[in-house]
Amino acid sequence: MLNAHLVPPSKWVARSQGSIICLVCGIAGYVGERNAVDVVFDELVKLEYRGYDSAGVAFIEGTGIKVLKKAGRLSELGKLLGETSPTSRSAIAHSRWATHGGPTDVNAHPHLDASGNLSLIHNGIIENYLDLKDGLLQRGHKFLSQTDTEVAAHLIGEEYEKGGTLEEALIRAAKQLRGAYSLVLLSAIEPEKIVAYRKTSPLVVGIGKGENLLASDVPALLPYTREVLVLEDDTMVVLTKDSVRYLSGDGRELPVRPIYIEWDVARAERGGYEHFMRKEIHEQPDVVRQCLAGRIDESGQVRLSGVFSDNVWNEIDRVNIIACGTAYHAGLLGKHLFEKLLRLPTDVYFSSEFRYGDPVLSPKSLAIFVSQSGETADTLAALKLCKARRIRTLGIVNVVGSSIARECDRTLLTQAGPEISVASTKAYTAQVILLTLLALHIAQVQEAPGLRIADWTEELLALPNLIQEALAHEDQVIQVAELIKDMPLCFFLGRGPDASVAYEGALKMKELSYIPTEESPAGEMKHGPLALVQSGVVAVFGATEMATLDKVVSNMKEIQAREGTVVAITSDETGTVRKAADHTITMMPSRLEFLNSVLSIIPMQMLSYHVARLLGRDIDHPRNLAKSVTVE
Ligand code: M6R
């Protein structure tokens, strides 16, 4: 075996912006002596824990390519395969989490090119697919699905027809594609090879003897091999049964340096992390990239497809954001944006209060429903109430095809990928980013005075790197966690957007560690909660808003004067906060203050995670809680 060592998760993540983190869709590929169709189906089964809405397989049949695909569970695809029991020495397969186009048989992968000789599976998003599709339509191409993947298949097919090998065609086509994606191809012309390209979306190769495999995530490979090549960004592989060629994005040969995976399957499913929650926290740079993908054009303008037409945005006189738990907290940040950027009056409601509260609703208002699962019973009931009152509804949802996604007039998908840990982390960040994009979209339509959209989008695009930097403070966070783990009470405080984030920080702490928390705007402390402060109490402050920094520092002093300990999470580089607090975590700042508040949730998520870990809590399944609350 080569390179018999275990790479710690942090190194894997740091190496190429989340190299083994798999956000969406399952990818499988096999070439070798076994029945490839069985192997790739088995690989998909191993990836099933991540969630999907349809699945499909492409394999060689005679001199052509055969595709079988089906919406729904893998067992549906299994039934199709069972009818003919196909065999092939090479195959690719995919389980899809829909982004472009609903979860239907036709939209499922693989997709074929115009000749029908080339099949493609794909993870991620091709941002410029509509422009490419226009060009292909003009050149006579016809499309069966609504997917960006089919557009890419036709484009690669066109390049392939110009001559050369499949990998050469892929290199030429990839130069025309914008976005974050991975692509895997099987061709009837070169049936004994699989070619794949990685641009941000993860891909791993399993190196066997007389066989080679491909997957989006390590667990799929483990029954066959533990020798794994993790593709770097902008690289490709050409697999035959006896060889693995590793190439740069422009076709230069690269050394194949596999690593040896020692994890058991359960750990591999968590990308090598101890818990899904930690994996999901570390996925957030990629989650933000994925959420932004295709939604900001080259001139820095926001392009949200599938929302209301411009005249509707000009008519709306009020926004109500309705949600539960973490999603409600994302809504609180939405209120700041809508009111500050658009001067649009906005209320945020708990769904459970809204549904029984007989709310006063303007006929020109918009109701926004924020939900990771799209199935939360109270939020769904609130949505039904709005529909009965004929109020316009918009969903911000992670799970495509979920009840809320289906029932809202319009739905925007957060594209955060499946969130498995009960405690929500990456979904929150994606919800906030999508609310930001929505506010910017409306601002563009309304030509909001004094707002430079391109400044905002530039900073949004820079956010993944700032999140990565914030994640690098984990050692400091662990020191603070050691302090908090024995405390009887933990405050979460801030002002403005920092107060909204404090609510979410506190929810994470209580649900994971079971340590009681008090959360409030810092200015409210002296109106009551201050009575709880004494020696042994910790207050975590979000301190990113410069306009109120002096006030926040005064609030810190109030805590310390009563022998409480102050932990500050800040982007203040002047040293003011560091001098005032007992412990400080300083994050690299965005030029947009609002995004600094968003960033401050990253240390708070890590803090609650590590406190819970030190206390030996059941991190992915906190007591008394469920991931999706589908009953009242
Ligand atoms: O699926 P939803 O976003 O509608 O769920 C709402 C809440 O139940 C959820 O955000 C909950 O508060 C989190 N899992 C807590 O971490």
Boltz pocket constraint, residues with backbone or C-beta under 6 A from the ligand:
constraints:
  - pocket:
      binder: B
      contacts: [[A, 324], [A, 325], [A, 326], [A, 327], [A, 328], [A, 370], [A, 371], [A, 372], [A, 373], [A, 374], [A, 375], [A, 376], [A, 379], [A, 421], [A, 422], [A, 423], [A, 424], [A, 425], [A, 507], [A, 511], [A, 626], [A, 627], [A, 628], [A, 629]]
      max_distance: 6.0
